[in-house]
Amino acid sequence: MPIDPQIAAMLDAMPEWPGVRHVPLAMLRQSVRDSSIGIPPAADAVVAAVRDAVIPGPGGDLPIRIYTPEGQGPFPVVVYMHGGGYVVGDLDTQDMIARALCAWSAAVLVSVDYRLAPEHKFPAGVDDSVAALRWVAGNAAAIGGDASRLALAGDSAGANMACAAALVARDEGGPAVRAVVNIYGSCNYPGTATPSAIAFADGPILRADDVAWFWEQYLEHPSQQDDPRASPLRAASHAGLPPHFVGTAECDPSRDDAEDFARKLIAAGVETRLQRYPGMVHGFASWVGFLPGARAVLQDAAAFLKTHLH
């Protein structure tokens, strides 16, 4: 299927982009922030409260944002990591995704402002994600949550971190996680040219060379690519992981790695819902306020969370 007509029209209106490798880091971060914070959320993604807080992290203070749904708690809690290639993004850039998942899954959502590469190389972001999960498990009641009903979620690089945190929780004594949401997270170092990486090497939105550059910033050394915290696809075993939702974009170079990860989960006996969204591109969930495909992926993810948390 060709790119969704609504997305195609948006792309036609965008200025030519040289690729992340050719943009100074500070400019890249500011550009992503500027283009993200003006994106409207879904009109019906209504939450009761939003507040920022700081918790202890392995590298010092770790900022988080707590979204509380309407209704009477205690609620399940979803720990969410934003996308951005491990290099860009913050608590504001995926606010529209966080609001939708909070409202539509009826769960407290804790968004994590994990440390970014290249200033903080792997595994800093994963360590922050795990620290946030453990903090939530120990402090759920204080934020209106129920520590017995925890989930992990993320988009793109944040989804990779969510899946990595689930592996760490399985292997290092918890906390127990009931569900994981992976929205177009590849979960694999791009070492092999998959059909989607070839077909969409020039994008749109995300290019294969962009993916390579992000990983160059993230890893201290290419040998780390086999660490399952960097590439959850490469874990020795996926047995015993919580149920996973994996949503992919058809026109995305990282699509096949994400779908291969889902198939690994299924082969290991992990309850998994794999859904490909036709005509969509990497990052499409951020357009939940006006793009039907974005609304679909987040409603599907929220329904998956409700099934496993309520």
C-alpha positions in Angstrom: 0.0 0.0 0.0 1.3 3.5 -0.8 1.8 6.1 1.9 -1.4 7.3 3.5 -2.7 10.3 1.4 -3.0 12.5 4.5 0.7 11.8 5.4 1.8 12.3 1.8 0.2 15.7 1.8 2.0 16.6 5.0 5.3 15.4 3.7 4.9 17.5 0.5 4.5 20.6 2.6 7.6 19.9 4.7 11.0 21.5 3.8 13.7 19.2 2.5 15.5 17.5 5.4 19.2 16.5 5.0 19.2 13.7 7.5 20.2 13.8 11.1 23.9 13.1 10.4 24.2 16.5 8.8 22.5 18.6 11.4 24.3 19.9 14.6 23.0 18.1 17.6 21.7 21.2 19.4 19.8 22.2 16.3 18.4 18.7 15.8 17.1 18.6 19.4 15.6 22.0 19.1 14.0 21.3 15.7 12.4 18.1 17.1 11.1 19.9 20.1 9.8 22.8 18.1 8.0 20.5 15.7 6.6 18.3 18.4 5.2 20.6 21.0 2.8 22.2 18.6 1.1 18.9 17.6 -2.4 18.8 19.0 -3.4 15.9 21.3 -6.6 14.0 20.6 -9.5 16.1 21.8 -11.0 13.2 23.8 -7.7 12.2 25.4 -8.8 14.0 28.6 -6.8 13.4 31.8 -7.6 14.5 35.4 -4.2 15.8 36.3 -0.6 16.2 35.1 2.3 17.0 37.3 6.1 16.9 37.1 8.3 15.3 39.7 11.9 14.2 40.3 12.9 10.8 41.6 16.3 9.3 42.4 18.0 7.8 39.4 21.3 6.0 38.8 22.8 9.2 37.4 21.2 11.6 39.9 17.8 13.3 39.8 15.5 11.7 37.2 12.6 13.9 36.0 9.3 12.3 35.4 5.8 13.4 34.5 2.7 11.8 36.1 -0.5 11.7 34.2 -3.6 10.7 36.2 -6.8 9.5 34.4 -10.3 10.6 35.3 -12.2 8.3 37.7 -11.6 6.7 41.1 -8.3 5.0 41.8 -6.2 3.3 42.7 -5.3 2.8 39.0 -2.8 0.6 37.1 0.5 2.3 36.3 2.2 2.5 32.9 5.8 3.5 32.8 6.4 5.2 29.5 9.6 6.1 27.6 9.5 8.6 24.7 11.1 8.0 21.3 13.8 10.0 19.7 16.6 7.7 18.6 18.1 7.7 22.1 19.4 11.2 21.3 16.4 13.6 21.2 13.1 14.1 22.9 11.9 14.9 26.4 8.7 15.0 28.5 7.1 17.4 26.1 7.8 15.9 22.7 5.5 12.9 23.1 3.0 14.5 25.5 0.2 13.8 23.1 1.0 10.0 23.1 1.2 10.0 26.9 -2.2 11.7 27.3 -3.9 9.3 24.9 -2.5 6.2 26.6 -3.4 7.5 30.1 -6.9 8.5 29.2 -7.8 5.5 27.0 -6.2 2.8 29.2 -7.6 4.4 32.5 -4.1 4.1 34.0 -1.7 6.5 35.7 1.1 7.0 33.2 4.6 7.9 34.3 6.7 9.4 31.5 10.4 9.2 32.1 12.9 11.9 31.0 15.8 9.4 30.7 19.4 10.5 30.0 20.2 11.0 26.3 23.1 9.9 24.2 25.8 10.8 23.2 26.4 12.6 26.5 25.1 9.4 28.3 25.9 6.3 26.3 24.2 2.9 26.6 23.0 1.6 29.1 22.2 4.9 30.8 18.8 5.2 29.3 17.8 1.6 30.1 19.2 2.0 33.6 16.9 5.1 34.1 13.9 3.2 32.7 14.5 0.3 35.1 15.0 2.8 38.0 11.7 4.5 37.1 9.9 1.1 37.0 11.3 0.1 40.4 10.4 3.5 41.9 6.9 3.2 40.7 6.6 -0.3 42.2 7.7 1.1 45.5 5.7 4.3 45.4 2.6 3.5 43.4 0.2 4.3 46.2 1.6 7.8 46.5 0.7 8.6 42.9 -2.8 6.9 43.0 -1.5 3.7 41.5 -1.6 0.0 42.3 1.8 -1.7 42.4 0.4 -5.0 41.5 -0.7 -3.7 38.1 2.3 -2.4 36.3 3.1 -2.1 32.5 5.8 -0.7 30.4 5.3 1.3 27.1 7.2 3.4 24.6 7.5 4.5 21.1 10.5 4.0 18.8 13.8 4.1 20.9 11.6 4.4 24.0 9.9 1.2 23.0 13.2 -0.5 22.8 13.9 0.7 26.3 10.5 -0.6 27.5 11.2 -4.0 26.1 14.7 -4.0 27.6 13.4 -3.0 31.0 11.0 -6.0 30.8 13.9 -8.3 30.2 15.8 -6.8 33.2 12.7 -7.1 35.4 12.3 -10.8 34.4 16.0 -11.6 35.0 16.7 -9.5 38.1 13.8 -10.2 40.4 11.1 -7.9 39.3 9.1 -5.9 39.7 6.3 -8.0 38.0 5.2 -6.4 34.8 1.8 -7.4 33.3 2.1 -5.9 29.8 4.5 -4.2 27.4 3.5 -1.8 24.6 6.0 -1.4 21.8 5.1 1.2 19.2 7.5 0.9 16.2 10.5 0.0 18.3 12.9 -2.1 16.3 14.4 -3.9 19.4 17.5 -4.7 17.3 20.8 -3.1 16.2 20.4 -2.5 12.4 23.2 -4.9 11.4 21.3 -6.7 8.6 19.6 -5.0 5.7 16.0 -6.2 6.1 13.5 -5.8 3.2 11.9 -2.8 4.9 15.3 -1.2 5.6 16.0 -1.5 1.9 12.6 -0.4 0.6 12.5 2.7 2.9 16.2 3.5 3.1 15.3 7.0 2.1 12.4 7.4 4.4 9.9 9.0 4.6 10.6 10.7 8.0 13.2 8.2 9.1 16.0 7.1 6.8 18.2 4.0 7.2 21.2 6.3 7.6 19.4 8.1 10.4 18.9 4.8 12.2 22.6 4.0 11.8 23.6 7.5 13.2 21.4 7.2 16.2 22.9 3.9 17.1 26.4 5.3 16.6 25.6 7.9 19.2 24.0 5.4 21.6 26.5 2.7 21.8 30.0 3.1 23.3 31.2 0.4 20.9 29.5 -1.7 18.2 30.2 -4.9 20.3 27.4 -3.8 22.6 24.9 -4.5 19.9 24.5 -8.0 21.2 23.6 -7.0 24.7 19.9 -7.8 25.1 19.4 -4.5 26.9 20.4 -2.8 23.6 18.9 -5.3 21.2 16.0 -7.2 23.0 15.5 -9.2 19.8 18.9 -10.9 20.6 18.1 -12.1 24.1 19.0 -15.7 24.6 15.5 -16.4 25.6 12.2 -14.5 25.5 10.3 -17.1 27.6 8.6 -15.8 30.7 8.2 -12.2 29.4 4.8 -10.4 29.9 2.3 -10.0 27.1 3.4 -7.6 24.4 1.7 -5.4 22.0 3.8 -4.5 18.9 2.5 -1.9 16.5 4.5 -1.2 13.3 4.3 1.3 10.5 4.2 -0.2 7.0 6.5 2.5 5.5 9.2 2.3 8.1 12.8 1.0 7.7 12.7 -0.4 11.2 9.4 -2.3 10.5 10.9 -5.7 9.9 13.1 -5.8 13.0 10.1 -4.9 15.2 8.0 -7.6 13.5 10.9 -10.1 13.9 10.9 -9.3 17.6 7.2 -10.0 17.8 7.7 -13.4 16.1 10.5 -14.2 18.6 8.1 -13.5 21.4 5.4 -15.7 19.8 7.9 -18.6 19.3 8.8 -18.3 23.0 5.2 -18.7 24.0 4.7 -15.1 25.0 1.2 -13.7 24.4 1.8 -11.2 21.6 -0.4 -8.9 19.5 1.4 -7.8 16.3 -0.4 -5.2 14.3 1.0 -3.5 11.1 -0.7 -0.1 10.2 -1.0 0.3 6.5 0.3 3.4 4.9 1.8 4.7 8.1 5.4 6.0 8.6 7.8 6.0 11.6 6.6 8.4 14.3 3.0 8.5 13.1 1.5 7.9 16.6 2.4 11.5 17.5 -0.3 12.7 15.0 -3.1 11.2 17.1 -5.0 14.5 17.2 -5.8 14.4 13.5 -4.6 11.1 11.8 -6.9 8.1 11.9 -4.0 5.6 11.8 -2.4 7.3 14.8 -5.6 7.1 16.7 -5.9 3.5 15.8 -2.5 2.4 17.1 -3.0 4.2 20.4 -6.5 2.9 20.9 -5.3 -0.6 20.1 -2.4 -0.2 22.6 -4.7 1.2 25.2 -7.2 -1.6 24.8 -4.3 -4.1 25.2 -3.3 -2.4 28.4 -6.9 -2.4 29.7 -7.2 -6.1 29.0 -4.1 -6.9 31.0 -4.3 -4.3 33.8 -8.0 -4.1 34.7 
